[in-house]
Amino acid sequence: MSARAIEAIKGAILLERRGRAFYSSVAASTASPGVREVFSSMAEEETRHEEALAMHYSSLVGNGTLAAVTTLGEVSEIAGSIITDKVRNEISAAGYEAAAISAAMAMEASAEKYYREKAVEAESEPEKQLFNWLANWEHGHLELLAQMDRALMEDIWFENRFWPEI
């Protein structure tokens, strides 16, 4: 059993709890059904991540090894373009929801970086697979949020005529 691996998983569980709390809060606070759908789905995924990490933590502490990585499941895809269009039509690029999307992007980028670093530091192949799996999942969240953010930015550009005259 590696003390470093235990600390890495404890840090990962904390990241997932913070993410779930943030996403749940935004979902409960928004007037936008599209934003609520995105953030509720992301909160549910963070719960699944935490459950997977808790299973690995218990296995590591109890058996000295991580649980089988095959039990993690596939990285899911939230229907990005459909949700982006819904969100784009429901919210203002300068409102609460847009700020939440921006904050979520920073949080996902930070989580992905943490997981990539832990994968590099991993002392076993299952540990490396676990952290790469989490990093890939967080990267998917980041891509979805970035797509939504770009769509909102384009709306502002069009509304304010930021496009150059040709």
C-alpha atoms as an extended CHARMM CRD file, in Angstrom:
* protein
*
       166  EXT
         1         1  MET       CA              0.0000000000        0.0000000000        0.0000000000  PROA      1               0.0000000000
         2         2  SER       CA              1.3710000000        3.3690000000       -1.0340000000  PROA      2               0.0000000000
         3         3  ALA       CA              0.8020000000        6.3950000000        1.1690000000  PROA      3               0.0000000000
         4         4  ARG       CA              1.2080000000        8.5600000000       -1.9480000000  PROA      4               0.0000000000
         5         5  ALA       CA             -1.5780000000        6.6480000000       -3.7630000000  PROA      5               0.0000000000
         6         6  ILE       CA             -3.8770000000        6.9470000000       -0.7530000000  PROA      6               0.0000000000
         7         7  GLU       CA             -3.2940000000       10.7090000000       -0.5730000000  PROA      7               0.0000000000
         8         8  ALA       CA             -3.8580000000       11.0240000000       -4.3320000000  PROA      8               0.0000000000
         9         9  ILE       CA             -7.1960000000        9.2220000000       -4.0910000000  PROA      9               0.0000000000
        10        10  LYS       CA             -8.2480000000       11.2720000000       -1.0580000000  PROA      10              0.0000000000
        11        11  GLY       CA             -7.4500000000       14.4250000000       -3.0460000000  PROA      11              0.0000000000
        12        12  ALA       CA             -9.4420000000       13.0750000000       -5.9890000000  PROA      12              0.0000000000
        13        13  ILE       CA            -12.4640000000       12.3330000000       -3.7790000000  PROA      13              0.0000000000
        14        14  LEU       CA            -12.3410000000       15.9060000000       -2.4970000000  PROA      14              0.0000000000
        15        15  LEU       CA            -12.2360000000       17.2550000000       -6.0700000000  PROA      15              0.0000000000
        16        16  GLU       CA            -15.2660000000       15.1630000000       -7.0060000000  PROA      16              0.0000000000
        17        17  ARG       CA            -17.2300000000       16.2820000000       -3.9250000000  PROA      17              0.0000000000
        18        18  ARG       CA            -16.4900000000       19.9250000000       -4.6650000000  PROA      18              0.0000000000
        19        19  GLY       CA            -17.5190000000       19.4490000000       -8.2820000000  PROA      19              0.0000000000
        20        20  ARG       CA            -20.7640000000       17.7370000000       -7.3030000000  PROA      20              0.0000000000
        21        21  ALA       CA            -21.5870000000       20.4790000000       -4.7930000000  PROA      21              0.0000000000
        22        22  PHE       CA            -20.9390000000       23.2130000000       -7.3610000000  PROA      22              0.0000000000
        23        23  TYR       CA            -22.8640000000       21.5180000000      -10.1720000000  PROA      23              0.0000000000
        24        24  SER       CA            -25.8020000000       20.7050000000       -7.8780000000  PROA      24              0.0000000000
        25        25  SER       CA            -25.9180000000       24.3030000000       -6.6870000000  PROA      25              0.0000000000
        26        26  VAL       CA            -25.9450000000       25.7030000000      -10.2240000000  PROA      26              0.0000000000
        27        27  ALA       CA            -28.6130000000       23.1930000000      -11.3070000000  PROA      27              0.0000000000
        28        28  ALA       CA            -30.8070000000       24.2040000000       -8.3670000000  PROA      28              0.0000000000
        29        29  SER       CA            -30.2810000000       27.9470000000       -8.9310000000  PROA      29              0.0000000000
        30        30  THR       CA            -30.6860000000       28.3420000000      -12.6760000000  PROA      30              0.0000000000
        31        31  ALA       CA            -33.8410000000       29.2790000000      -14.5240000000  PROA      31              0.0000000000
        32        32  SER       CA            -32.4910000000       27.6240000000      -17.6800000000  PROA      32              0.0000000000
        33        33  PRO       CA            -33.7090000000       24.0420000000      -18.2650000000  PROA      33              0.0000000000
        34        34  GLY       CA            -30.7340000000       23.4090000000      -20.5780000000  PROA      34              0.0000000000
        35        35  VAL       CA            -28.1920000000       24.5600000000      -17.9830000000  PROA      35              0.0000000000
        36        36  ARG       CA            -30.0500000000       22.5800000000      -15.3080000000  PROA      36              0.0000000000
        37        37  GLU       CA            -29.8270000000       19.4570000000      -17.4930000000  PROA      37              0.0000000000
        38        38  VAL       CA            -26.0940000000       19.8960000000      -18.1270000000  PROA      38              0.0000000000
        39        39  PHE       CA            -25.1590000000       20.6450000000      -14.5280000000  PROA      39              0.0000000000
        40        40  SER       CA            -27.4420000000       17.9400000000      -13.0870000000  PROA      40              0.0000000000
        41        41  SER       CA            -25.8340000000       15.3710000000      -15.3900000000  PROA      41              0.0000000000
        42        42  MET       CA            -22.3850000000       16.5520000000      -14.4090000000  PROA      42              0.0000000000
        43        43  ALA       CA            -23.2810000000       16.3780000000      -10.6960000000  PROA      43              0.0000000000
        44        44  GLU       CA            -24.4380000000       12.7710000000      -11.2010000000  PROA      44              0.0000000000
        45        45  GLU       CA            -21.1860000000       11.9220000000      -12.9690000000  PROA      45              0.0000000000
        46        46  GLU       CA            -19.1660000000       13.4380000000      -10.1370000000  PROA      46              0.0000000000
        47        47  THR       CA            -21.1150000000       11.2010000000       -7.7330000000  PROA      47              0.0000000000
        48        48  ARG       CA            -20.2150000000        8.1380000000       -9.8270000000  PROA      48              0.0000000000
        49        49  HSD       CA            -16.5640000000        9.2290000000       -9.8640000000  PROA      49              0.0000000000
        50        50  GLU       CA            -16.5750000000        9.6020000000       -6.0850000000  PROA      50              0.0000000000
        51        51  GLU       CA            -18.1590000000        6.1670000000       -5.6840000000  PROA      51              0.0000000000
        52        52  ALA       CA            -15.5010000000        4.6110000000       -7.9350000000  PROA      52              0.0000000000
        53        53  LEU       CA            -12.7520000000        6.3840000000       -6.0150000000  PROA      53              0.0000000000
        54        54  ALA       CA            -14.2120000000        5.2750000000       -2.6730000000  PROA      54              0.0000000000
        55        55  MET       CA            -14.2080000000        1.6750000000       -3.9220000000  PROA      55              0.0000000000
        56        56  HSD       CA            -10.5540000000        2.0060000000       -4.9450000000  PROA      56              0.0000000000
        57        57  TYR       CA             -9.6420000000        3.7010000000       -1.6770000000  PROA      57              0.0000000000
        58        58  SER       CA            -11.2650000000        0.8970000000        0.3560000000  PROA      58              0.0000000000
        59        59  SER       CA             -9.4960000000       -1.7290000000       -1.7350000000  PROA      59              0.0000000000
        60        60  LEU       CA             -6.1590000000        0.0450000000       -1.4190000000  PROA      60              0.0000000000
        61        61  VAL       CA             -6.4580000000        0.4300000000        2.3540000000  PROA      61              0.0000000000
        62        62  GLY       CA             -7.9710000000       -3.0260000000        2.9300000000  PROA      62              0.0000000000
        63        63  ASN       CA             -6.0480000000       -5.1470000000        0.4200000000  PROA      63              0.0000000000
        64        64  GLY       CA             -3.0450000000       -3.0320000000       -0.4540000000  PROA      64              0.0000000000
        65        65  THR       CA             -4.1100000000       -2.8540000000       -4.1270000000  PROA      65              0.0000000000
        66        66  LEU       CA             -6.5890000000       -0.9310000000       -6.2180000000  PROA      66              0.0000000000
        67        67  ALA       CA             -9.8420000000       -2.5620000000       -7.2740000000  PROA      67              0.0000000000
        68        68  ALA       CA            -10.0770000000       -3.7970000000      -10.8450000000  PROA      68              0.0000000000
        69        69  VAL       CA            -10.1460000000       -0.8230000000      -13.1950000000  PROA      69              0.0000000000
        70        70  THR       CA            -12.5480000000       -2.6370000000      -15.5340000000  PROA      70              0.0000000000
        71        71  THR       CA            -15.3520000000       -1.7330000000      -13.1210000000  PROA      71              0.0000000000
        72        72  LEU       CA            -15.0010000000        1.9690000000      -13.8830000000  PROA      72              0.0000000000
        73        73  GLY       CA            -17.2430000000        2.1290000000      -16.9420000000  PROA      73              0.0000000000
        74        74  GLU       CA            -17.0070000000        4.1290000000      -20.1050000000  PROA      74              0.0000000000
        75        75  VAL       CA            -16.6670000000        7.8760000000      -20.2850000000  PROA      75              0.0000000000
        76        76  SER       CA            -20.1310000000        9.1270000000      -21.1680000000  PROA      76              0.0000000000
        77        77  GLU       CA            -20.9450000000       11.8690000000      -23.6020000000  PROA      77              0.0000000000
        78        78  ILE       CA            -23.5620000000       14.4390000000      -22.8440000000  PROA      78              0.0000000000
        79        79  ALA       CA            -25.2570000000       15.4000000000      -26.1300000000  PROA      79              0.0000000000
        80        80  GLY       CA            -23.0480000000       18.4280000000      -26.6730000000  PROA      80              0.0000000000
        81        81  SER       CA            -24.4720000000       20.1530000000      -29.7450000000  PROA      81              0.0000000000
        82        82  ILE       CA            -28.0910000000       19.6670000000      -28.6960000000  PROA      82              0.0000000000
        83        83  ILE       CA            -27.4690000000       20.9920000000      -25.2090000000  PROA      83              0.0000000000
        84        84  THR       CA            -25.2990000000       23.8230000000      -26.5090000000  PROA      84              0.0000000000
        85        85  ASP       CA            -28.1270000000       25.0320000000      -28.7500000000  PROA      85              0.0000000000
        86        86  LYS       CA            -30.6450000000       24.7730000000      -25.8990000000  PROA      86              0.0000000000
        87        87  VAL       CA            -28.3810000000       26.6770000000      -23.5420000000  PROA      87              0.0000000000
        88        88  ARG       CA            -27.5500000000       29.2680000000      -26.1870000000  PROA      88              0.0000000000
        89        89  ASN       CA            -31.2280000000       30.0550000000      -26.6490000000  PROA      89              0.0000000000
        90        90  GLU       CA            -32.0110000000       30.1660000000      -22.9350000000  PROA      90              0.0000000000
        91        91  ILE       CA            -29.3250000000       32.3010000000      -21.3600000000  PROA      91              0.0000000000
        92        92  SER       CA            -27.4450000000       35.5380000000      -21.7140000000  PROA      92              0.0000000000
        93        93  ALA       CA            -23.7080000000       35.4190000000      -22.2480000000  PROA      93              0.0000000000
        94        94  ALA       CA            -23.2820000000       37.9230000000      -19.4410000000  PROA      94              0.0000000000
        95        95  GLY       CA            -25.5400000000       36.2450000000      -16.8740000000  PROA      95              0.0000000000
        96        96  TYR       CA            -25.2110000000       33.9260000000      -13.9030000000  PROA      96              0.0000000000
        97        97  GLU       CA            -25.2760000000       30.7790000000      -16.0080000000  PROA      97              0.0000000000
        98        98  ALA       CA            -22.4960000000       32.0050000000      -18.2920000000  PROA      98              0.0000000000
        99        99  ALA       CA            -20.3890000000       32.8200000000      -15.2280000000  PROA      99              0.0000000000
       100       100  ALA       CA            -21.1100000000       29.3380000000      -13.8550000000  PROA      100             0.0000000000
       101       101  ILE       CA            -19.9980000000       27.7810000000      -17.1510000000  PROA      101             0.0000000000
       102       102  SER       CA            -16.7710000000       29.7710000000      -16.9940000000  PROA      102             0.0000000000
       103       103  ALA       CA            -16.1400000000       28.7530000000      -13.3660000000  PROA      103             0.0000000000
       104       104  ALA       CA            -16.8960000000       25.1250000000      -14.2070000000  PROA      104             0.0000000000
       105       105  MET       CA            -14.3710000000       25.2420000000      -17.0620000000  PROA      105             0.0000000000
       106       106  ALA       CA            -11.6650000000       26.3590000000      -14.6430000000  PROA      106             0.0000000000
       107       107  MET       CA            -12.6350000000       23.6470000000      -12.1780000000  PROA      107             0.0000000000
       108       108  GLU       CA            -12.6200000000       20.9160000000      -14.8580000000  PROA      108             0.0000000000
       109       109  ALA       CA             -9.2530000000       22.0760000000      -16.2310000000  PROA      109             0.0000000000
       110       110  SER       CA             -7.8030000000       21.9670000000      -12.7230000000  PROA      110             0.0000000000
       111       111  ALA       CA             -9.2140000000       18.4950000000      -12.0770000000  PROA      111             0.0000000000
       112       112  GLU       CA             -7.9050000000       17.1920000000      -15.4020000000  PROA      112             0.0000000000
       113       113  LYS       CA             -4.4480000000       18.5680000000      -14.5990000000  PROA      113             0.0000000000
       114       114  TYR       CA             -4.5110000000       16.9440000000      -11.1500000000  PROA      114             0.0000000000
       115       115  TYR       CA             -5.4750000000       13.5670000000      -12.6060000000  PROA      115             0.0000000000
       116       116  ARG       CA             -2.8730000000       13.7570000000      -15.3900000000  PROA      116             0.0000000000
       117       117  GLU       CA             -0.1820000000       14.5280000000      -12.8130000000  PROA      117             0.0000000000
       118       118  LYS       CA             -1.3050000000       11.6320000000      -10.6170000000  PROA      118             0.0000000000
       119       119  ALA       CA             -1.2510000000        9.2980000000      -13.6310000000  PROA      119             0.0000000000
       120       120  VAL       CA              2.3740000000       10.2740000000      -14.3120000000  PROA      120             0.0000000000
       121       121  GLU       CA              3.2880000000        9.7270000000      -10.6430000000  PROA      121             0.0000000000
       122       122  ALA       CA              1.4460000000        6.3810000000      -10.5000000000  PROA      122             0.0000000000
       123       123  GLU       CA              3.3740000000        3.4250000000       -9.1220000000  PROA      123             0.0000000000
       124       124  SER       CA              1.2000000000        0.7580000000      -10.7430000000  PROA      124             0.0000000000
       125       125  GLU       CA             -0.6320000000        0.2490000000      -14.0150000000  PROA      125             0.0000000000
       126       126  PRO       CA             -4.1070000000        0.1160000000      -12.3730000000  PROA      126             0.0000000000
       127       127  GLU       CA             -3.4010000000        3.4080000000      -10.6040000000  PROA      127             0.0000000000
       128       128  LYS       CA             -2.2610000000        4.9790000000      -13.8730000000  PROA      128             0.0000000000
       129       129  GLN       CA             -5.3870000000        3.6850000000      -15.6300000000  PROA      129             0.0000000000
       130       130  LEU       CA             -7.6280000000        5.0450000000      -12.8690000000  PROA      130             0.0000000000
       131       131  PHE       CA             -6.2030000000        8.5480000000      -13.0590000000  PROA      131             0.0000000000
       132       132  ASN       CA             -6.1190000000        8.5890000000      -16.8520000000  PROA      132             0.0000000000
       133       133  TRP       CA             -9.7710000000        7.4830000000      -16.8920000000  PROA      133             0.0000000000
       134       134  LEU       CA            -10.6930000000       10.3480000000      -14.5780000000  PROA      134             0.0000000000
       135       135  ALA       CA             -8.6090000000       12.8410000000      -16.5800000000  PROA      135             0.0000000000
       136       136  ASN       CA            -10.3120000000       11.7890000000      -19.8050000000  PROA      136             0.0000000000
       137       137  TRP       CA            -13.7370000000       12.1460000000      -18.2320000000  PROA      137             0.0000000000
       138       138  GLU       CA            -12.9360000000       15.6290000000      -16.9030000000  PROA      138             0.0000000000
       139       139  HSD       CA            -11.5560000000       16.5620000000      -20.3290000000  PROA      139             0.0000000000
       140       140  GLY       CA            -14.9010000000       15.5890000000      -21.8480000000  PROA      140             0.0000000000
       141       141  HSD       CA            -16.6770000000       17.8660000000      -19.3730000000  PROA      141             0.0000000000
       142       142  LEU       CA            -14.2640000000       20.6670000000      -20.2490000000  PROA      142             0.0000000000
       143       143  GLU       CA            -14.9070000000       20.2350000000      -23.9700000000  PROA      143             0.0000000000
       144       144  LEU       CA            -18.6820000000       20.4200000000      -23.4840000000  PROA      144             0.0000000000
       145       145  LEU       CA            -18.4120000000       23.5250000000      -21.3280000000  PROA      145             0.0000000000
       146       146  ALA       CA            -15.9970000000       25.1570000000      -23.7880000000  PROA      146             0.0000000000
       147       147  GLN       CA            -18.4220000000       24.4640000000      -26.6270000000  PROA      147             0.0000000000
       148       148  MET       CA            -21.2070000000       26.1610000000      -24.6710000000  PROA      148             0.0000000000
       149       149  ASP       CA            -18.9300000000       29.0750000000      -23.7780000000  PROA      149             0.0000000000
       150       150  ARG       CA            -17.8940000000       29.5920000000      -27.4190000000  PROA      150             0.0000000000
       151       151  ALA       CA            -21.5260000000       29.6170000000      -28.5210000000  PROA      151             0.0000000000
       152       152  LEU       CA            -22.3500000000       32.2900000000      -25.9400000000  PROA      152             0.0000000000
       153       153  MET       CA            -19.2930000000       34.3340000000      -26.9360000000  PROA      153             0.0000000000
       154       154  GLU       CA            -20.3420000000       34.2400000000      -30.5870000000  PROA      154             0.0000000000
       155       155  ASP       CA            -23.7870000000       35.5300000000      -29.6100000000  PROA      155             0.0000000000
       156       156  ILE       CA            -22.1760000000       38.5010000000      -27.8520000000  PROA      156             0.0000000000
       157       157  TRP       CA            -19.9390000000       39.1570000000      -30.8590000000  PROA      157             0.0000000000
       158       158  PHE       CA            -22.9030000000       39.1930000000      -33.1980000000  PROA      158             0.0000000000
       159       159  GLU       CA            -25.0670000000       41.3080000000      -30.8950000000  PROA      159             0.0000000000
       160       160  ASN       CA            -22.2980000000       43.8870000000      -30.4920000000  PROA      160             0.0000000000
       161       161  ARG       CA            -21.0590000000       43.7010000000      -34.0660000000  PROA      161             0.0000000000
       162       162  PHE       CA            -17.5300000000       42.6910000000      -33.1160000000  PROA      162             0.0000000000
       163       163  TRP       CA            -17.0440000000       41.0510000000      -36.5080000000  PROA      163             0.0000000000
       164       164  PRO       CA            -14.8680000000       43.0780000000      -38.8810000000  PROA      164             0.0000000000
       165       165  GLU       CA            -16.5180000000       44.8200000000      -41.8090000000  PROA      165             0.0000000000
       166       166  ILE       CA            -15.6980000000       43.2580000000      -45.1320000000  PROA      166             0.0000000000
